[in-house]
C-alpha cells in the first residue's frame, strides 16, 4: 500500500476523497430507506396505535442504529482513523469531516424509546 500511496498526487487523492464521501452517502441513503421500512414494520406490529411522534422516534432510532452499525463504528475505529489520517492532507480531512458530521450526529434526542 505504501508504494501505491507514494505514487498518488493531490488530484488523485482528492478524487479518492470524493469517492469515499460518495460511498458513505450511498450507504447512508440505504440506511435511511431501510430504517424507515423497518420502523414501519415494527410500528405496524406493536399491538397498539402509535402517535405520529412515536413513529418518527422509531424511525429516528432505527436510523441512528443503522448509521452506527454501518458507518460511525467504522469511522471512529482508531486504526481506520490512523490509516486514513496518514493518507490525506488537512483540507481533505476537513472535507471528510464536514461530510460525516451530519451522519454521525444522532437524530433521536434521547437514549431509549418508551413505546411499550
C-alpha positions as CSV (number, residue, x, y, z in Angstrom):
1,X,0.0,0.0,0.0
2,X,2.8,2.4,0.7
3,X,4.2,2.0,-2.8
4,X,0.8,2.9,-4.3
5,X,0.4,5.7,-1.8
6,X,3.7,7.3,-2.9
7,X,2.5,7.4,-6.5
8,X,-0.7,9.4,-5.8
9,X,-0.8,13.1,-6.3
10,X,-3.2,15.6,-4.9
11,X,-5.7,15.3,-7.7
12,X,-5.9,11.5,-7.3
13,X,-6.2,11.9,-3.5
14,X,-9.0,14.5,-4.0
15,X,-10.8,12.1,-6.3
16,X,-10.4,9.3,-3.7
17,X,-11.8,11.5,-1.0
18,X,-14.7,12.3,-3.3
19,X,-15.3,8.6,-3.8
20,X,-15.2,7.9,-0.1
21,X,-17.7,10.7,0.6
22,X,-20.0,9.3,-2.2
23,X,-19.7,5.8,-0.8
24,X,-20.6,6.9,2.7
25,X,-23.5,9.0,1.3
26,X,-24.7,5.9,-0.6
27,X,-24.6,3.7,2.5
28,X,-26.4,6.4,4.5
29,X,-29.1,6.6,1.8
30,X,-29.6,2.9,2.0
31,X,-29.7,3.1,5.8
32,X,-32.4,5.8,5.7
33,X,-34.6,3.7,3.4
34,X,-34.1,0.5,5.5
35,X,-34.7,2.4,8.8
36,X,-38.0,3.8,7.5
37,X,-39.2,0.4,6.3
38,X,-38.1,-1.5,9.4
39,X,-39.6,1.2,11.7
40,X,-42.8,1.0,9.7
41,X,-43.0,-2.8,10.2
42,X,-42.1,-2.5,13.9
43,X,-44.8,0.1,14.4
44,X,-47.4,-1.8,12.5
45,X,-46.9,-4.9,14.7
46,X,-46.6,-3.2,18.0
47,X,-50.0,-4.2,19.2
48,X,-51.2,-0.6,19.7
49,X,-51.7,2.5,17.7
50,X,-48.8,4.9,17.8
51,X,-48.8,8.7,17.7
52,X,-47.0,10.3,14.8
53,X,-44.3,11.5,17.1
54,X,-43.7,7.9,18.3
55,X,-43.5,6.7,14.7
56,X,-41.0,9.4,14.0
57,X,-39.0,8.4,17.1
58,X,-39.0,4.8,16.0
59,X,-37.7,5.8,12.5
60,X,-35.0,8.0,14.1
61,X,-33.9,5.3,16.5
62,X,-33.6,2.8,13.6
63,X,-31.7,5.3,11.5
64,X,-29.3,6.0,14.4
65,X,-28.8,2.3,14.9
66,X,-28.1,1.6,11.3
67,X,-25.8,4.6,10.9
68,X,-23.8,3.4,14.0
69,X,-23.6,-0.2,12.7
70,X,-22.6,0.6,9.1
71,X,-20.8,4.0,9.2
72,X,-20.0,5.5,12.6
73,X,-18.5,2.5,14.3
74,X,-16.0,2.1,11.4
75,X,-15.2,5.8,11.1
76,X,-14.5,6.0,14.8
77,X,-12.2,2.9,14.8
78,X,-8.8,4.2,15.8
79,X,-6.9,2.0,13.3
80,X,-9.0,3.4,10.5
81,X,-8.6,7.0,11.6
82,X,-4.8,6.5,11.9
83,X,-4.5,4.9,8.5
84,X,-6.8,7.5,6.8
85,X,-5.0,10.3,8.5
86,X,-1.7,9.2,7.1
87,X,-3.1,9.2,3.6
88,X,-4.8,12.6,3.4
89,X,-3.9,16.2,4.0
90,X,-5.7,18.6,6.3
91,X,-8.0,20.0,3.6
92,X,-9.1,16.5,2.6
93,X,-9.7,15.6,6.2
94,X,-11.9,18.6,6.7
95,X,-13.9,17.7,3.6
96,X,-14.5,14.2,5.0
97,X,-15.3,15.5,8.5
98,X,-17.8,18.0,7.1
99,X,-19.5,15.3,5.0
100,X,-19.6,12.9,8.0
101,X,-20.7,15.3,10.7
102,X,-24.5,15.3,9.9
103,X,-24.4,11.5,9.7
104,X,-22.6,11.0,12.9
105,X,-25.0,13.2,14.9
106,X,-27.8,11.1,16.4
107,X,-31.2,12.1,15.1
108,X,-33.1,10.8,18.2
109,X,-32.6,13.2,21.1
110,X,-32.9,10.6,23.8
111,X,-31.4,7.3,24.7
112,X,-34.4,5.0,24.7
113,X,-37.8,4.6,23.2
114,X,-40.7,4.3,25.7
115,X,-43.0,2.7,23.2
116,X,-44.1,-0.4,25.1
